[in-house]
């Protein structure tokens, strides 16, 4: 049962560090680490080669695990899910791995905060997506002011359910953007990738109610976790260039992962006021 739980966790997150798996699985750390080694040696899990270069730059760190084809077949047999990531896991580069790990870092931090709170329920993308709509949370939107159509693929989609101050159950959807500071914030045009282009696409999604018509979502916010406070300031400046929808966006740097993500550590694109995820 514990082995299957570990495999399901890694399938959901794509990549997890060993200490994150220890935190998520309710068992002794020694037993979890032992099972991870056995699952790897018996071919159910993979250790991406890219992490060797990743660790050379920063010394010893917890091992990163991904799902193998054998682990994917186990899930397919028992859950009907398909996952054939083994070859992809071995071929990914260091930059992709670092980005994927940042996404996992954010999501694990939020999941552990939900467990500690006891009052907030976290729903992952696989718990939200409709079976009849593959790639439900990928869409295109026209940006009339600039004469372009932009594609939107959030790094992660999740929802938080909680009871508001009136006693009513709330469900708020979040689109996560993990920004490692490698993408230019603003460029001269929208034909090239930039973070400002992402902001425009989300603004257009909200303005044109694409989230309601195509995604079936009543309300959403965009979370951006980036590298440092200076980068947050730069992203806020880019957000201020938008004509509307500034309140959709929340920004913070990765130090939030060491704090309570439900505390007021998020800077809102609207007047850069400090906010919480549940505001």
TALINTA-V741058 format. One record per residue. N is the residue number from 0. RES is the residue in one small letter. BURIAL is # if it has 16 or more other C-alpha atoms within 10 Angstrom, else .. D_CENTER is the distance of its C-alpha to the mean C-alpha in Angstrom with 1 decimal. Layout:
n & res & burial & d_center
N & RES & BURIAL & D_CENTER
N & RES & BURIAL & D_CENTER
//
This chain:
n & res & burial & d_center
0 & x & . & 26.2
1 & x & . & 24.3
2 & x & . & 23.8
3 & x & . & 22.5
4 & x & . & 20.0
5 & x & # & 18.8
6 & x & # & 18.6
7 & x & # & 16.7
8 & x & # & 14.0
9 & x & # & 13.7
10 & x & # & 13.8
11 & x & . & 10.8
12 & x & # & 8.5
13 & x & # & 10.6
14 & x & # & 11.4
15 & x & # & 12.3
16 & x & # & 14.9
17 & x & # & 18.1
18 & x & . & 18.1
19 & x & # & 14.7
20 & x & # & 16.4
21 & x & # & 19.5
22 & x & . & 17.8
23 & x & . & 16.4
24 & x & . & 19.6
25 & x & . & 22.6
26 & x & . & 25.2
27 & x & . & 26.9
28 & x & . & 25.0
29 & x & . & 27.9
30 & x & . & 27.7
31 & x & # & 24.0
32 & x & . & 24.5
33 & x & . & 27.6
34 & x & . & 26.0
35 & x & # & 23.2
36 & x & . & 26.0
37 & x & . & 27.9
38 & x & # & 25.2
39 & x & # & 24.7
40 & x & . & 28.5
41 & x & . & 29.0
42 & x & . & 26.5
43 & x & # & 23.8
44 & x & # & 21.1
45 & x & # & 20.8
46 & x & # & 20.5
47 & x & # & 19.2
48 & x & # & 22.1
49 & x & # & 20.0
50 & x & # & 19.4
51 & x & . & 23.1
52 & x & . & 23.1
53 & x & # & 20.0
54 & x & . & 22.0
55 & x & . & 25.3
56 & x & . & 24.1
57 & x & . & 23.1
58 & x & . & 25.3
59 & x & . & 24.6
60 & x & . & 21.1
61 & x & . & 19.8
62 & x & . & 19.7
63 & x & # & 16.6
64 & x & # & 16.9
65 & x & # & 15.9
66 & x & # & 17.6
67 & x & # & 21.0
68 & x & # & 22.9
69 & x & # & 25.0
70 & x & # & 22.2
71 & x & # & 21.0
72 & x & # & 24.6
73 & x & # & 24.8
74 & x & # & 21.9
75 & x & . & 23.6
76 & x & . & 26.9
77 & x & . & 25.8
78 & x & . & 23.0
79 & x & . & 23.6
80 & x & . & 20.2
81 & x & . & 20.3
82 & x & # & 18.5
83 & x & . & 20.3
84 & x & # & 18.1
85 & x & # & 20.7
86 & x & . & 22.2
87 & x & . & 19.0
88 & x & # & 17.8
89 & x & # & 21.1
90 & x & . & 21.2
91 & x & . & 18.0
92 & x & # & 18.7
93 & x & # & 17.9
94 & x & . & 15.8
95 & x & . & 13.5
96 & x & # & 13.3
97 & x & . & 12.7
98 & x & # & 9.7
99 & x & # & 8.2
100 & x & # & 9.4
101 & x & # & 7.9
102 & x & # & 4.2
103 & x & # & 6.4
104 & x & # & 8.3
105 & x & # & 6.4
106 & x & # & 5.8
107 & x & # & 9.3
108 & x & # & 10.7
109 & x & # & 10.0
110 & x & # & 11.4
111 & x & # & 14.3
112 & x & # & 15.0
113 & x & # & 15.3
114 & x & . & 17.7
115 & x & . & 19.7
116 & x & . & 20.0
117 & x & . & 21.2
118 & x & . & 21.2
119 & x & # & 17.6
120 & x & # & 16.1
121 & x & # & 12.5
122 & x & # & 12.1
123 & x & # & 9.5
124 & x & # & 9.6
125 & x & . & 12.6
126 & x & . & 14.3
127 & x & . & 14.2
128 & x & # & 15.1
129 & x & . & 18.9
130 & x & . & 20.6
131 & x & . & 22.9
132 & x & . & 20.2
133 & x & . & 18.5
134 & x & . & 15.6
135 & x & . & 15.8
136 & x & # & 12.7
137 & x & . & 14.0
138 & x & # & 16.9
139 & x & . & 19.5
140 & x & # & 21.1
141 & x & # & 24.3
142 & x & # & 24.7
143 & x & . & 28.5
144 & x & . & 29.2
145 & x & . & 28.2
146 & x & . & 29.3
147 & x & . & 26.2
148 & x & . & 23.8
149 & x & # & 20.2
150 & x & . & 17.5
151 & x & # & 14.0
152 & x & . & 11.1
153 & x & # & 7.7
154 & x & . & 5.0
155 & x & # & 3.5
156 & x & # & 6.5
157 & x & # & 7.9
158 & x & # & 11.3
159 & x & # & 13.4
160 & x & # & 17.0
161 & x & # & 19.7
162 & x & . & 23.3
163 & x & . & 24.2
164 & x & . & 27.4
165 & x & . & 29.5
166 & x & . & 28.6
167 & x & . & 26.7
168 & x & . & 23.5
169 & x & . & 20.6
170 & x & # & 17.5
171 & x & # & 15.1
172 & x & # & 12.2
173 & x & # & 9.2
174 & x & # & 7.6
175 & x & # & 4.9
176 & x & # & 6.6
177 & x & # & 6.8
178 & x & # & 10.6
179 & x & # & 12.8
180 & x & . & 15.9
181 & x & . & 17.1
182 & x & . & 17.1
183 & x & . & 20.1
184 & x & # & 19.5
185 & x & # & 22.5
186 & x & . & 24.8
187 & x & . & 28.2
188 & x & . & 27.1
189 & x & # & 24.2
190 & x & . & 25.1
191 & x & . & 23.1
192 & x & . & 19.4
193 & x & # & 18.6
194 & x & # & 16.1
195 & x & # & 18.8
196 & x & # & 18.8
197 & x & # & 15.2
198 & x & # & 16.4
199 & x & # & 19.5
200 & x & # & 17.8
201 & x & # & 15.9
202 & x & # & 19.2
203 & x & # & 21.1
204 & x & # & 18.9
205 & x & # & 19.8
206 & x & . & 23.3
207 & x & . & 24.2
208 & x & # & 22.6
209 & x & # & 20.8
210 & x & # & 18.2
211 & x & . & 21.2
212 & x & . & 23.3
213 & x & . & 21.0
214 & x & # & 17.8
215 & x & . & 19.8
216 & x & . & 17.7
217 & x & . & 19.9
218 & x & . & 17.7
219 & x & # & 14.3
220 & x & # & 12.9
221 & x & # & 10.7
222 & x & # & 9.0
223 & x & # & 9.4
224 & x & # & 9.3
225 & x & # & 12.1
226 & x & # & 14.8
227 & x & . & 17.7
228 & x & . & 19.5
229 & x & . & 21.5
230 & x & # & 18.5
231 & x & # & 17.5
232 & x & . & 21.1
233 & x & . & 21.0
234 & x & # & 18.0
235 & x & # & 19.8
236 & x & . & 22.9
237 & x & # & 21.3
238 & x & # & 20.1
239 & x & . & 23.6
240 & x & . & 24.9
241 & x & . & 23.6
242 & x & . & 26.3
243 & x & . & 24.5
244 & x & # & 21.3
245 & x & # & 20.7
246 & x & # & 19.7
247 & x & # & 16.6
248 & x & # & 14.9
249 & x & # & 13.8
250 & x & # & 13.6
251 & x & # & 13.8
252 & x & # & 14.0
253 & x & # & 12.7
254 & x & . & 15.8
255 & x & # & 14.1
256 & x & # & 12.7
257 & x & . & 16.4
258 & x & . & 17.1
259 & x & . & 16.6
260 & x & # & 13.5
261 & x & # & 15.8
262 & x & . & 18.5
263 & x & . & 19.4
264 & x & # & 17.4
265 & x & # & 15.7
266 & x & # & 17.9
267 & x & # & 18.4
268 & x & # & 19.3
269 & x & # & 22.4
270 & x & . & 24.9
271 & x & # & 22.2
272 & x & . & 22.9
273 & x & # & 21.0
274 & x & # & 19.1
275 & x & . & 17.2
276 & x & # & 14.4
277 & x & # & 17.3
278 & x & . & 19.7
//
